[in-house]
């Protein structure tokens, strides 16, 4: 993309100021109830609400107006979540500042944040790490194991956030916050919600029913979600694409109990299962291929169990004003059924992560200081098994597991953050963290094991200049890191292409230093932001040849900290309340990346193209609204050597595209809403860069929501 084209696109977005997140239309309800800054005012005769503040909790580990934090943060609220027929959580992040979505299969979606992905981005649910010890540092499927229908708010904080969140928070942190139902009064009462949706483009149907009962000081809630997705219809009369169907079901429950003023206990449990999800790019021919890689490739099954307890204590005086304690357990099963094309051997794999976590966070205001400090510990245990079934003979034989069975990765950390009001117009945010890891891989059949004990110190600083009541100038610098995990260390022994992998006991954490400078506008008529940023990523873990060979002639390879990345970009977005009835909004993201290895520089891996969206929202009446928008990306032909051999990516570059879409919403009673969405009206056939399948052609979705 030429510089003139980039500048023109930026000016288009900023000239029609608009914040693309319709998160600007809402707040996190549960948090807003406790925050004086979370205010909204009704737009006269317009319907909907015009927010004066969005409340985030991730950038600062405390509820605070997004406008008043220096970090680049996106808040996706309940209204936007209800508007979209999302297949997975990642679909909500599409076309928001700083984020790009890669989907190897329709049942999976992985966010790319400031050019980083997989284990380079920290994923969280209700304050608990979702990243496990076998997360890949490339797009993976695990974020789809959180129920996309059981979400109150999503926070996306862009840039290195390791001071508060430790390993993996290099590109940023994306956190899901689930609903918390509270009641008033001395008598028990109840409420519920039913949702049904159907989409023609993939023949998908979804239903969710949720309910809650409670009174002042106690509530119990729960819900069930069932989803069935058929084959995807492609644009330009491309027919339906095989192997794009999957199903899932989920259930959740949550108890909130306040035994005394200033005390609250929460206990929650959630489970999601995808019984059989095909990997479409392995089962279909694509670029560089004359036949599929696999005759069978199914994630069968994938599931996640999450149980968490939280205790909150608020008090006047003492060494904290508010204390929050978390204890959680997460188990992710990554089971697979695979068979190479033309082979009679079916591989059956079972891998699981059992992650236990404990966090204590304290808040204290002292003079002009707002302190957040605490400690955390996580313990991850990996189980991994594999066997081979010969379909001709029915013989079953044991095979080396994907990861060394019984491997562990434990971490411990202390952190401190301080927000200092230097003067009426200046605010300084400082943070620091010490993290230590105990990593042990059990010996494999050859007796090879690994023990590592890396540690790291990280810090960040943010400065806010409150130029006016509606304009803030912000800047940030932060150092992030990613400790080597079981995936980096645990795949050794015989490898494809006549290679033999050996562990590197000197492997150390990857690091990144990110700088950004931004403007935030927050007025009743304009909500907008614009950031420029740069990241220096060092010691990236890469597989290299050692120059040695085994006795059988195999090339010896190992993982080493040898690659550097230079990343930079622009993020801009805004929402302009043109009148009481009309709003214009837009987003622009541009990322550029260069990688250096052994003195040679080349384009970085899987960098998103320029992308974003533009739209117009109009309220005909307070109950009837129309949204017309366009999603767009430019061509991406800056490809890494890995991109050039990836069958998901056209070696000549991914073509640019745009789609026109509409949404008509009608609240025909205060409790019921009917939404009709028409997507890709021109029926274009296109592919998002790096994804494993072409996207959906012309499609209609109907969503029915009923609150009772």
C-alpha positions, -999 to +999 in steps of 0.1 A: +000+000+000+015+033-011+019+060+016-005+083-003-032+056-002-026+051+035-029+088+043-060+091+022-077+062+040-068+077+074-082+111+063-114+094+052-120+079+086-110+110+106-129+134+083-161+115+091-153+110+128-168+079+141-160+053+166-165+019+149-173+001+181-210+002+187-196-005+221-199+033+222-236+027+225-234+009+258-215+001+290-208-030+310-240-030+330-228-048+361-197-025+363-217+006+355-239+001+385-209+006+407-193+035+388-202+071+391-185+078+357-207+054+338-234+078+327-256+079+296-281+104+282-309+096+259-308+111+224-340+131+220-365+114+198-337+091+185-340+059+205-308+043+219-284+060+243-256+083+238-228+074+261-206+099+280-182+071+292-173+035+285-162+016+315-133-008+311-117-030+338-088-046+320-063-018+313-061-009+350-075-040+368-102-017+382-134-001+368-125+032+351-137+053+322-120+043+290-116+080+282-095+085+314-070+057+309-038+063+289-039+028+273-053+021+239-085+001+248-116-010+230-148-018+248-174-040+231-206-037+251-238-057+255-258-039+227-232-047+200-230-083+212-268-087+209-267-072+173-244-098+158-250-134+148-215-144+159-203-180+155-174-175+180-162-148+204-136-137+178-164-125+155-172-096+178-137-082+174-137-080+137-131-044+123-123-028+156-093-007+162-061-028+165-077-062+158-079-085+129-096-120+129-081-151+114-102-182+111-086-215+100-121-231+102-156-216+107-157-230+142-125-212+153-114-176+153-082-161+166-076-123+171-044-107+157-036-077+178-010-052+166+004-079+143+007-105+171-013-137+175-018-169+194+002-171+226+016-136+218-018-122+229-033-129+264-068-143+264-088-140+296-123-148+310-135-130+341-100-123+353-086-158+347-060-167+321-073-187+292-038-192+277-024-226+285+011-242+284+003-257+249-010-225+233+008-220+199+024-187+190+003-188+159-035-187+153-052-214+173-087-226+181-090-223+218-106-188+220-137-204+204-142-225+236-158-196+254-196-193+248-202-163+225-237-160+238-227-157+275-209-123+273-217-090+289-186-071+276-153-076+259-123-055+267-094-053+242-063-035+255-037-030+227+000-030+233+023-047+258+004-053+291+028-076+309+032-053+340-003-062+351-008-096+333+026-112+328+035-137+301+018-136+267+004-100+270+027-087+242+003-077+215-023-070+241-050-085+263-085-095+252-108-103+281-144-117+282-166-105+311-197-126+316-231-113+330-236-108+367-273-106+377-281-085+408-315-078+424-330-053+448-357-057+474-363-082+502-385-106+481-373-131+456-379-123+420-368-136+386-360-127+351-349-145+319-339-141+283-345-162+252-325-158+220-330-176+187-312-169+154-309-183+119-285-175+091-291-186+055-255-183+044-243-213+065-277-227+074-268-221+111-293-220+139-287-210+175-308-210+206-300-197+242-322-196+272-310-180+304-326-171+337-318-156+371-336-155+405-326-135+435-332-107+460-310-081+476-277-097+485-281-130+466-288-143+431-283-174+411-283-175+373-276-199+345-281-206+308-278-231+280-267-225+244-271-248+215-256-241+181-257-260+148-238-247+117-242-262+082-220-258+051-210-224+040-224-208+008-197-190-011-202-158-031-204-155-069-225-187-071-196-207-057-219-233-042-215-246-006-181-254+008-177-289+023-163-295+058-175-261+071-202-276+093-199-280+131-220-279+162-215-269+198-234-267+231-226-248+263-240-244+298-232-220+326-243-210+361-233-183+386-240-176+423-236-141+438-239-137+476-233-107+498-232-120+534-226-085+548-221-049+535-188-047+516-185-084+511-194-104+480-188-140+471-191-153+435-190-190+424-194-198+387-190-227+363-191-229+325-187-256+299-185-256+261-181-285+237-176-288+200-181-325+194-165-327+159-151-297+140-134-303+107-103-284+096-114-273+062-080-263+048-065-298+055-095-315+038-098-294+007-072-285-019-059-249-018-029-229-029+002-250-038-018-282-037-031-307-062-046-329-035-057-324+002-031-328+029-055-351+049-082-376+044-093-369+079-086-340+102-112-334+129-109-317+163-130-344+180-139-332+205-127-298+217-141-287+251-134-264+280-145-266+316-141-235+338-149-232+375-140-200+395-146-185+429-142-148+437-143-129+470-145-091+471-140-071+503-145-034+504-136-013+535-127+022+547-092+026+559-065+000+563-039-010+537-065-015+510-099+000+500-109-030+479-095-065+478-104-092+452-094-128+455-098-153+427-093-191+426-101-209+394-097-242+375-098-246+338-095-278+317-092-277+280-093-309+259-077-308+225-085-342+210-079-349+173-086-375+147-063-373+116-053-394+087-029-384+059-042-384+023-039-420+009-027-435+042-045-464+060-033-451+094-056-431+116-040-410+144-060-406+175-047-379+199-058-368+233-041-337+249-054-317+278-044-288+300-054-286+336-048-251+348-053-239+383-049-202+392-049-180+422-049-142+422-051-115+449-056-079+438-057-048+461-068-012+454-058+017+476-061+055+471-036+076+490-036+113+482-031+117+445-021+080+441-044+052+430-025+020+437-032-015+423-010-043+436-012-080+441+002-115+435-008-145+414+001-181+408-008-205+381-002-243+378-006-260+345-004-298+340-004-313+305-017-348+297-010-361+262-016-395+245-016-408+209-023-441+192-025-453+157-053-474+142-045-492+109-078-493+090-068-523+069-058-546+098-075-529+128-042-531+146-037-504+173-002-492+183+010-466+207+026-435+192+047-407+207+023-381+222+021-345+208+036-332+241+055-351+268+028-366+291+028-352+326+047-320+317+041-289+339+044-252+337+040-231+369+043-194+373+044-169+402+043-131+401+041-099+421+028-067+405+023-030+414+006-002+394+002+035+404-019+061+387-007+095+398-026+128+394+003+151+388-018+182+382-053+190+370-043+183+334-016+156+338-018+120+348+011+095+351+006+057+351+035+035+362+036-003+366+061-031+374+060-068+377+083-097+386+075-131+372+091-165+377+084-199+359+091-235+368+088-255+336+094-293+335+090-316+306+090-353+314+116-375+296+104-390+263+111-425+250+147-415+243+151-402+279+152-366+269+136-341+293+138-304+300+138-282+331+138-244+329+133-217+355+132-184+336+121-151+352+115-116+340+110-081+352+086-059+332+074-023+334+052+003+318+046+040+318+017+060+305+012+098+304-021+116+298-024+153+290-060+165+295-059+193+269-096+200+274-126+183+290-132+164+257-097+159+243-069+138+259-034+133+245-020+100+256+013+082+253+025+048+265+056+027+267+056-009+279+077-040+279+061-073+274+074-109+274+064-144+266+080-173+286+087-204+265+059-229+271+053-266+266+045-261+229+079-243+223+098-269+242+078-301+240+078-311+204+110-330+199+122-363+184+115-373+148+099-346+127+087-343+091+111-336+062+139-358+077+144-337+107+151-346+144+142-319+170+162-316+202+153-294+231+171-261+239+176-259+276+188-223+272+156-211+257+146-178+272+115-155+271+107-135+241+104-097+247+087-067+231+089-030+238+059-010+225+055+027+221+023+045+212+009+080+209-027+088+207-056+112+208-090+105+225-121+125+220-150+122+244-178+146+239-216+141+237-214+144+199-181+127+192-164+096+205-131+089+187-095+078+190-064+077+168-031+060+177+002+055+160+024+027+175+056+008+171+068-025+186+104-039+188+101-077+192+133-095+201+143-131+209+114-146+189+115-184+192+122-199+158+131-234+146+166-235+132+191-262+120+220-269+143+244-281+115+244-316+129+229-349+118+218-380+137+233-414+131+205-421+106+212-389+087+183-368+100+189-330+102+190-319+138+169-288+145+160-269+177+141-239+188+162-208+196+157-171+204+171-158+170+145-137+153+136-100+156+105-081+144+100-045+137+062-037+138+044-004+135+009+008+126-020+032+128-053+026+145-082+051+142-119+049+149-148+071+159-185+076+161-201+109+152-236+117+165-245+139+135-280+145+148-305+131+174-313+104+149-282+097+128-247+085+136-217+079+113-189+056+124-157+041+110-125+023+117-091+021+100-062-003+109-029-004+092+000-027+103+035-031+088+060-057+099+096-066+090+114-097+104+152-102+107+170-135+110+207-142+105+212-107+091+185-111+065+153-090+066+120-099+050+083-093+054+069-105+088+046-134+091+008-131+087+006-093+089-030-081+083-037-058+054-052-023+058-087-029+070-117-014+087-153-004+082-175+026+076-212+029+085-243+049+091-269+043+118-303+060+117-332+058+141-366+062+123-383+060+157-370+051+192-378+015+184-368+011+148-333+016+135-313+009+103-276+003+101-258+004+067-221-004+067-192-015+046-163-038+057-131-034+037-095-046+034-068-037+009-046-061-010-019-079+011+011-090-010+038-084+016+043-120+025+068-138+047+087-169+035+063-189+057+032-171+041+045-180+006+043-218+014+011-216+035-017-233+015-042-209+032-025-179+015-023-171-022+014-168-030+005-138-053-011-121-024-046-119-008-069-097-029-085-067-014-123-067-010-153-049+005-188-059+015-220-039+019-242-050+048-274-038+065-291-043+098-327-035+106-337-037+143-372-034+156-381-033+194-418-040+190-422-042+228-399-031+256-391-068+261-387-081+226-365-072+196-364-086+161-332-080+140-328-087+103-293-086+089-284-088+052-246-094+047-224-093+016-252-078-005-231-079-037-225-116-032-187-112-034-164-142-031-134-132-009-110-145+017-098-128+048-060-129+048-046-160+064-079-177+069-085-213+058-117-208+038-134-182+016-160-162+035-197-164+032-216-150+002-249-131+003-267-141+035-296-132+057-298-136+094-328-133+117-324-128+154-352-128+180-345-117+216-371-119+243-366-107+279-391-120+304 
